[in-house]
């Protein structure tokens, strides 16, 4: 399982934490986190500080032990940006 804090969609310039969790025996589990099919890091969690629009994408994780490997569902991370209204002098 992969979870996202805060929940999706995520406002631009916030901190996002993706966390992987698995139940297995033996409990020695190796985790990996991917974005759009590319390995980001071998870790149970990923922290994205000051998230940007280019951080949007499909994230998932894998959990592996001596008996095999499982892949989580995908989180399609959406990043929203603030709309700036510029006033025009007349």
C-alpha positions in Angstrom: 0.0 0.0 0.0 1.2 3.5 -0.7 -0.3 6.6 0.9 0.1 10.4 0.3 0.1 13.1 3.0 -1.6 15.5 2.5 -4.2 13.9 0.3 -4.4 14.4 -3.4 -4.5 16.9 -5.1 -1.6 18.7 -3.4 -1.1 22.5 -3.5 2.1 23.7 -5.0 4.9 24.7 -2.6 3.8 22.2 0.2 5.6 19.3 1.7 4.4 15.8 0.5 5.2 12.5 2.1 4.6 9.2 0.3 4.7 6.2 2.6 4.8 2.5 1.7 3.4 -0.2 4.0 3.4 -4.0 3.7 2.6 -6.9 5.9 4.8 -10.0 5.4 6.6 -12.8 7.1 9.5 -12.7 7.5 9.1 -9.0 8.4 12.4 -8.0 6.8 11.1 -6.0 3.9 13.0 -3.9 1.3 11.0 -1.0 -0.2 11.5 1.0 -3.4 9.5 4.0 -4.6 8.9 4.7 -8.3 7.6 7.7 -10.3 6.3 7.0 -13.8 8.2 3.7 -13.8 11.6 5.1 -12.8 13.1 4.2 -9.5 13.4 7.2 -7.2 14.9 5.6 -4.1 15.1 2.4 -2.1 13.2 3.6 0.9 9.9 3.1 2.8 9.0 6.8 2.5 9.7 9.7 0.2 9.5 13.4 1.3 9.1 16.0 -1.4 9.8 19.4 0.0 8.3 22.5 -1.8 6.4 20.4 -4.3 6.3 21.7 -7.9 4.1 21.1 -10.9 6.8 18.8 -12.4 6.4 16.5 -9.3 3.0 15.4 -10.7 2.9 11.8 -11.9 2.2 8.2 -11.1 3.9 7.0 -7.9 4.0 3.4 -6.6 6.1 1.3 -4.4 7.4 -2.3 -4.2 7.9 -4.4 -1.2 10.3 -7.3 -1.3 11.4 -10.1 1.0 13.0 -13.5 0.6 9.7 -15.0 -0.8 8.9 -12.4 -3.5 7.9 -8.9 -4.4 4.6 -7.1 -4.4 3.7 -3.8 -6.2 1.3 -1.3 -4.7 -1.6 0.4 -6.4 -0.6 3.7 -8.2 -1.2 7.1 -6.7 -1.7 9.6 -9.6 -0.3 12.7 -7.8 -1.9 16.0 -8.9 -0.3 19.3 -8.1 -2.4 22.4 -8.0 -1.1 25.9 -8.4 -2.4 29.2 -7.1 -3.9 31.6 -9.7 -2.4 35.1 -9.5 -4.6 37.9 -10.7 -2.6 40.9 -11.9 -4.4 44.2 -11.8 -4.1 46.6 -14.7 -4.0 50.3 -14.1 -6.4 52.3 -16.2 
